[in-house]
Amino acid sequence: MGFNLLEKLLPPKNNVFYDCFEDAAKNCNDIAKLFDQAISHGMTGELLVKARTLKHRGSELERETISKLNSTFVTPIDREDIQALATMLNKITKKIVQALMNLNIYRMTSFTEEMLQQSRTILKSTDELIRSVSLLKTISKTKEITASYESMKEIESLGDDILHRAMDKLFSGEFEAIEVIKLRDIYKVLESAMDKCYDVSDAILNIALKNN
């Protein structure tokens, strides 16, 4: 009994929270790659199956993180920060999966230049997300964490520019009403995913500043 209590009092071995975060960030990147594949080469049944698998994996990682949090008394960073990061990372995966699924629901077989640009940008966002999350293990390296935050901020700003161009073109009269509805939905979902990548990076910077 005493040994089990001691395990709960001490921070988890092998930085299990950080491992969960890194797995979740990798999951976000994997679904971003799937979306880009669908845009570049077309939707397939195999892609849809993989997307559902990654969505379930994201939810599993969030539950796993919260479960470890609930069974641990002493944590490497604040408990609310751990819970918030786990939730935000899962939301990124869900947003990109939603965009990919909607490509199939809307029977879309051709894509605008702006959607292609958004796809590349969300890939960049999730690449930087992996870097940002990996720096949590070295929370004292505020210089590196700040640099990652600045990179993510630039990507997020690029995403905003793409969205503004896309929306301007969307309501220019070039598209039929039904196409406007479809494209607007996907543009907005992808933009939300990029915003959430930025939110994670911002949260990590705040955690670093708070713990140094």
ABEGO torsion letter per residue (X at the ends): XAAAAAAAABBBBGGAAAAAAAAAAAAAAAAAAAAAAAAAAEBBAAAAAAAAAAAAAAAAAAAAAAAAAAABABBABBAAAAAAAAAAAAAAAAAAAAAAAAAAAAGBABBBAAAAAAAAAAAAAAAAAAAAAAAAABAABAAAAAAAAAAAAAAAAAAAAAAAAAAAAAAAGABBAAAAAAAAAAAAAAAAAAAAAAAAAAAAAAAAAAAX
